[in-house]
Each structure stands twice: as structure tokens, then as C-alpha cells.
């Protein structure tokens, strides 16, 4: 497996915290997302690199294996315990060709067989090994489901993505792993999904979060506006006198649950000022100033000082 520095891919130090890793990934993901850079192969490749790096470094178990063994520790079927045993044997062998490392309780054939995914010779049928693979899909395919193709070990396979899938979802394709020996059954193929982040939606469990730009009149007077969902646009009511940052819930328009039903869509209002320097805007602001009647909107913060 090609050796890479996943920390360098994200631009973080080796001892970076989980929060630092997440922030670095989000910043780079926004910059290199395929939706932001259409038909740009270099940006797409860079996005795949940072997505893979984040997938490893955000997972405690994978990160420990990568820190200890490098990229080899991420290979399918890799056994850290056997790898450490092999390292101890190799160190003993280097110290002395007559060392007890050659005569201890460790069965070298079993050790290397387990470490590198082999199997000892048997006379009867031997089942094929299972295969692990990763598949990247776009956000909407993960949420709404669909069919995609994956090429593994020379096979071009169609994979059905269940509705509500997220990064880490595991899909089993029976009999699509390594072929068996001497008439044994083939192993299975286990596919782990990695779902690309969306430009606007953020998934938290089965709920989706969306920042919705609204005008000042819509926030003050109330309005009916259209908002996007994975199933299409729906109409949502903004109550009068809604503050900036208010969160409105659209029930049942989040990600589908595997056991039925769906999460919710939570819409955060982001009040936008007109993009103009017209004197009328300044005049309206001065008129509104009198509505505050001298009350401080920061009184709770001032109480802390």
C-alpha cells in the first residue's frame, strides 16, 4: 500500500485534536468540493485525498493503527496483534540467528499466514477470504438511496445503496469476495460507504440542518418560502417577528431511518440586509432605532462584565 502522510493531507500536526482535524477537513472540503469545482479533476482528486484522511483520523481505532503501522495498518484483514507479534519475532531474529525467537511457542507459519491473509494447506475445501472495500457516494444518493457501480478485484458490481445511508454504513454482497479453494465457497464483499458532504445540508444523526437566507421583511412580517429537501422543495411558514438565528423544524423531511420514518429538517434563519448603499436604507435604520426605546439588546452580556 502506498505510504502517505494523512496528517499532511489535512494540514494538521500529528498530535492534532479531534476538533482540529474536523475543522481542517471542513475548511478543505468547502474549497475542493466537486460542486464548487465542476469538471476539475485535480480538485476532485484532492477532495478524495482529504476525505480519506478525515475518515481515518476521525476514527479512533483507525487512527491508532495508522499511527503505529502506517498505511499498512489500514489494509483489509490487518491484525494489529499479529503484526506486533511478528515485529517481536523479527527483532529477535535480527539479534541472533540462534535466538529463542526461532524456537519459542510462536508458530511462524501461523503467524505469517494470519498477518498477510494466507491460509495453511488443508486437504478439504477451503472458503475464500472476505474482502473489504470503500465506496464514495454523493450526499443525495446516501440519503435517498440508489444504485451505483464499484470495481473490486476485476469485478464490476452494481451496489444498491439503502435509503438513509451515511458514512460508515456497511453493505454485504454475499459470495463476491475471494474465490474458495478446492470447491470451497467464495467469501463475501463488505463495502463501507463514505458519503461526500453537501454544500448546504449538514447531517446530524437522522436530522438535516440548513441555513436559509431570508430578507428583513420576511423575518419581521412573516412569509411563506420554499426550502430544498432531499425529496424536493417544500413550502415553509416563517412566523412574524422571527429573530436572526431562529430554528424552524420541518418534520419528516430529514434522512430516512433504516427502520422506517424519517428525521426532521431544521432550518436556521439567516437574515440578510439588502446589498445596496442607498440612503433609504440608512433612513429606515434610524427610524427603527427608536423602536428599541433605549433598551440594550446586549444587557445579558453586560451583566457578565
Secondary structure per residue as TSV (DSSP state, phi and psi in degrees):
chain	resnum	aa	ss	phi	psi
A	1	X	-	360.0	134.2
A	2	X	-	-60.7	132.2
A	3	X	-	-82.2	129.4
A	4	X	-	-134.7	157.1
A	5	X	-	-102.4	99.0
A	6	X	H	-69.1	-28.3
A	7	X	H	-66.1	-40.8
A	8	X	H	-66.3	-33.7
A	9	X	H	-58.8	-35.1
A	10	X	H	-95.6	-8.2
A	11	X	T	71.9	34.1
A	12	X	-	-121.9	160.6
A	13	X	-	-74.4	159.6
A	14	X	T	-61.5	-30.4
A	15	X	T	-95.6	19.9
A	16	X	-	-60.1	143.6
A	17	X	-	-73.8	165.6
A	18	X	H	-60.2	-36.5
A	19	X	H	-67.7	-39.8
A	20	X	H	-65.4	-39.5
A	21	X	H	-63.2	-43.9
A	22	X	H	-64.8	-43.6
A	23	X	H	-64.3	-41.8
A	24	X	H	-63.4	-41.4
A	25	X	H	-63.7	-45.8
A	26	X	H	-62.0	-40.0
A	27	X	H	-63.5	-46.5
A	28	X	H	-71.0	-35.9
A	29	X	H	-62.6	-40.4
A	30	X	H	-64.4	-34.7
A	31	X	H	-74.5	-38.0
A	32	X	H	-110.2	8.2
A	33	X	-	-57.5	135.2
A	34	X	T	-55.2	-30.5
A	35	X	T	-69.3	-26.7
A	36	X	T	-84.9	-26.3
A	37	X	S	-126.4	66.9
A	38	X	T	-62.5	140.0
A	39	X	T	60.0	28.0
A	40	X	-	-112.6	98.8
A	41	X	H	-64.2	-35.4
A	42	X	H	-66.8	-42.6
A	43	X	H	-66.2	-37.4
A	44	X	H	-64.4	-42.1
A	45	X	H	-65.8	-40.7
A	46	X	H	-64.3	-38.6
A	47	X	H	-63.3	-39.2
A	48	X	H	-65.2	-38.7
A	49	X	H	-62.3	-48.3
A	50	X	H	-71.4	-30.5
A	51	X	H	-66.9	-42.4
A	52	X	H	-64.8	-43.6
A	53	X	H	-60.4	-43.2
A	54	X	H	-66.9	-38.9
A	55	X	H	-58.6	-38.3
A	56	X	H	-78.7	-49.8
A	57	X	H	-76.0	-15.5
A	58	X	T	-90.8	-5.5
A	59	X	S	-106.6	116.0
A	60	X	H	-56.3	-44.3
A	61	X	H	-66.2	-46.7
A	62	X	H	-63.7	-39.9
A	63	X	H	-63.8	-40.7
A	64	X	H	-62.8	-42.7
A	65	X	H	-65.5	-40.3
A	66	X	H	-66.3	-42.6
A	67	X	H	-61.6	-35.0
A	68	X	H	-87.4	-39.3
A	69	X	H	-118.6	-2.1
A	70	X	G	74.0	-158.2
A	71	X	G	-62.8	-27.5
A	72	X	G	-60.4	-31.5
A	73	X	G	-68.6	-10.1
A	74	X	G	-98.8	-2.1
A	75	X	S	-67.2	149.1
A	76	X	T	-60.7	134.6
A	77	X	T	81.1	2.5
A	78	X	-	-68.3	132.1
A	79	X	-	-114.9	106.3
A	80	X	H	-57.3	-39.8
A	81	X	H	-63.0	-44.4
A	82	X	H	-69.0	-33.6
A	83	X	H	-64.2	-42.1
A	84	X	H	-66.0	-37.4
A	85	X	H	-63.4	-40.7
A	86	X	H	-65.2	-39.9
A	87	X	H	-61.7	-41.7
A	88	X	H	-64.0	-41.3
A	89	X	H	-63.5	-44.0
A	90	X	H	-63.7	-40.1
A	91	X	H	-64.2	-39.7
A	92	X	H	-65.8	-38.2
A	93	X	H	-65.8	-35.8
A	94	X	H	-69.9	-31.6
A	95	X	H	-68.3	-40.7
A	96	X	-	-160.3	132.2
A	97	X	T	-67.6	-14.4
A	98	X	T	-108.4	16.7
A	99	X	S	-66.3	158.1
A	100	X	G	-62.7	-11.3
A	101	X	G	-60.4	-23.7
A	102	X	G	-88.4	-12.7
A	103	X	T	-127.3	11.6
A	104	X	S	-80.1	-160.9
A	105	X	S	-80.1	-10.1
A	106	X	-	-76.4	123.6
A	107	X	-	-84.6	108.1
A	108	X	H	-61.2	-38.0
A	109	X	H	-64.3	-43.5
A	110	X	H	-64.2	-39.1
A	111	X	H	-62.3	-52.0
A	112	X	H	-69.0	-34.5
A	113	X	H	-62.7	-46.6
A	114	X	H	-67.4	-37.4
A	115	X	H	-67.9	-41.3
A	116	X	H	-105.5	12.2
A	117	X	T	81.8	13.6
A	118	X	-	-84.5	-172.4
A	119	X	-	-149.6	145.3
A	120	X	-	-71.5	150.9
A	121	X	-	-64.5	134.2
A	122	X	-	-131.2	163.4
A	123	X	S	-88.1	-28.3
A	124	X	S	-92.5	-175.7
A	125	X	-	-59.9	142.3
A	126	X	B	-123.0	126.0
A	127	X	-	-67.7	151.9
A	128	X	-	-75.3	158.7
A	129	X	-	-76.6	147.6
A	130	X	-	-72.5	154.8
A	131	X	E	-124.0	134.6
A	132	X	E	-104.0	138.6
A	133	X	E	-143.9	159.3
A	134	X	E	-115.9	145.6
A	135	X	E	-135.8	127.3
A	136	X	E	-99.1	131.2
A	137	X	E	-129.8	159.9
A	138	X	-	-76.8	165.7
A	139	X	H	-58.4	-46.1
A	140	X	H	-66.4	-36.1
A	141	X	H	-65.5	-39.4
A	142	X	H	-62.3	-43.6
A	143	X	H	-76.0	-47.9
A	144	X	H	-90.1	-13.4
A	145	X	-	82.4	171.6
A	146	X	E	157.4	-172.4
A	147	X	E	-121.2	135.9
A	148	X	E	-135.8	167.4
A	149	X	E	-107.6	149.1
A	150	X	E	-138.2	140.0
A	151	X	E	-105.8	118.1
A	152	X	E	-136.8	126.1
A	153	X	T	49.5	42.9
A	154	X	T	80.8	0.4
A	155	X	E	-101.2	136.3
A	156	X	E	-104.8	109.9
A	157	X	E	-117.8	146.1
A	158	X	E	-93.2	130.0
A	159	X	E	-118.2	127.8
A	160	X	E	-89.5	119.8
A	161	X	E	-91.0	117.1
A	162	X	-	-66.6	149.9
A	163	X	T	-59.6	143.1
A	164	X	T	81.4	10.9
A	165	X	-	-69.3	148.5
A	166	X	-	-137.8	172.6
A	167	X	T	-56.1	130.3
A	168	X	T	101.4	-15.3
A	169	X	-	-59.5	134.7
A	170	X	E	-112.5	129.5
A	171	X	E	-118.8	132.0
A	172	X	E	-106.1	127.9
A	173	X	E	-112.3	103.8
A	174	X	T	-65.4	135.9
A	175	X	T	75.1	9.4
A	176	X	-	-105.7	14.5
A	177	X	S	-88.7	-149.6
A	178	X	S	-71.8	144.2
A	179	X	-	-66.6	150.1
A	180	X	-	-74.8	169.5
A	181	X	B	-113.0	142.2
A	182	X	T	53.3	44.6
A	183	X	T	86.6	5.6
A	184	X	-	-73.6	159.6
A	185	X	-	-70.3	149.8
A	186	X	-	-71.3	153.4
A	187	X	-	-76.4	-178.1
A	188	X	-	-105.6	157.4
A	189	X	E	-105.9	123.9
A	190	X	E	-110.1	119.6
A	191	X	E	-107.5	125.4
A	192	X	E	-102.8	124.9
A	193	X	E	-83.6	144.3
A	194	X	E	-125.8	115.4
A	195	X	E	-96.5	124.8
A	196	X	-	-67.2	140.2
A	197	X	-	-66.6	155.2
A	198	X	-	-96.2	155.1
A	199	X	S	-66.3	-32.6
A	200	X	S	-119.3	-36.8
A	201	X	-	-86.1	143.2
A	202	X	E	-124.4	128.8
A	203	X	E	-96.5	131.8
A	204	X	E	-131.9	100.5
A	205	X	T	67.7	-126.6
A	206	X	T	-97.0	-2.2
A	207	X	E	-92.3	147.8
A	208	X	E	-112.1	142.7
A	209	X	E	-118.3	140.7
A	210	X	E	-143.5	131.8
A	211	X	E	-89.5	124.1
A	212	X	E	-113.6	114.7
A	213	X	E	-67.7	133.3
A	214	X	E	-134.9	157.2
A	215	X	E	-83.7	165.0
A	216	X	H	-61.5	-46.5
A	217	X	H	-60.3	-37.6
A	218	X	H	-63.5	-39.5
A	219	X	H	-71.4	-38.8
A	220	X	H	-79.3	-46.9
A	221	X	H	-91.3	-16.2
A	222	X	-	86.0	155.5
A	223	X	E	-168.3	164.1
A	224	X	E	-107.6	122.4
A	225	X	E	-129.3	157.2
A	226	X	E	-92.3	137.9
A	227	X	E	-127.5	145.9
A	228	X	-	-78.3	148.3
A	229	X	-	-137.7	166.2
A	230	X	T	-59.8	-20.9
A	231	X	T	-98.8	2.5
A	232	X	-	123.2	177.8
A	233	X	-	-80.4	143.5
A	234	X	E	-131.0	160.1
A	235	X	E	-93.5	132.7
A	236	X	E	-125.5	143.4
A	237	X	E	-96.3	126.0
A	238	X	E	-95.4	117.4
A	239	X	-	-66.7	150.8
A	240	X	T	-59.1	151.4
A	241	X	T	60.1	38.9
A	242	X	-	-81.3	130.6
A	243	X	-	-80.7	156.6
A	244	X	T	-60.1	132.8
A	245	X	T	92.6	-6.2
A	246	X	-	-62.8	139.7
A	247	X	E	-107.2	124.9
A	248	X	E	-110.9	141.4
A	249	X	E	-105.3	127.1
A	250	X	E	-107.8	104.4
A	251	X	T	-70.8	139.9
A	252	X	T	76.6	8.7
A	253	X	-	-112.0	23.7
A	254	X	S	-94.5	-148.3
A	255	X	-	-81.7	140.1
A	256	X	B	-63.6	142.8
A	257	X	-	-88.9	146.2
A	258	X	T	-64.5	-28.3
A	259	X	T	-97.6	13.9
A	260	X	S	108.9	154.4
A	261	X	S	78.5	-175.8
A	262	X	B	-146.6	157.5
A	263	X	-	-74.8	-169.9
A	264	X	-	-111.2	161.9
A	265	X	E	-102.3	121.5
A	266	X	E	-106.5	118.3
A	267	X	E	-106.5	120.0
A	268	X	E	-98.7	123.1
A	269	X	E	-75.2	131.4
A	270	X	E	-121.9	96.6
A	271	X	E	-69.9	128.7
A	272	X	E	-111.7	134.0
A	273	X	-	-79.7	154.4
A	274	X	-	-61.0	142.6
A	275	X	S	-85.7	73.1
A	276	X	-	-154.3	153.9
A	277	X	-	-107.5	23.9
A	278	X	-	-63.3	138.0
A	279	X	H	-56.0	-28.6
A	280	X	H	-58.6	-36.2
A	281	X	H	-65.1	-41.6
A	282	X	H	-64.0	-38.4
A	283	X	H	-65.1	-42.5
A	284	X	H	-63.5	-38.2
A	285	X	H	-64.4	-41.5
A	286	X	H	-65.7	-36.4
A	287	X	H	-66.0	-38.3
A	288	X	H	-71.1	-26.9
A	289	X	H	-57.9	-35.1
A	290	X	G	-67.8	-22.0
A	291	X	G	-70.3	-20.5
A	292	X	G	-77.6	-15.1
A	293	X	T	53.0	38.7
A	294	X	T	76.7	-4.3
A	295	X	-	-73.7	141.0
A	296	X	-	-89.4	127.0
A	297	X	T	-76.0	-6.7
A	298	X	T	-111.1	22.0
A	299	X	H	-62.8	-35.0
A	300	X	H	-67.9	-38.7
A	301	X	H	-67.6	-39.2
A	302	X	H	-64.9	-28.7
A	303	X	T	-68.4	-20.2
A	304	X	T	-82.6	-17.6
A	305	X	-	-84.4	360.0
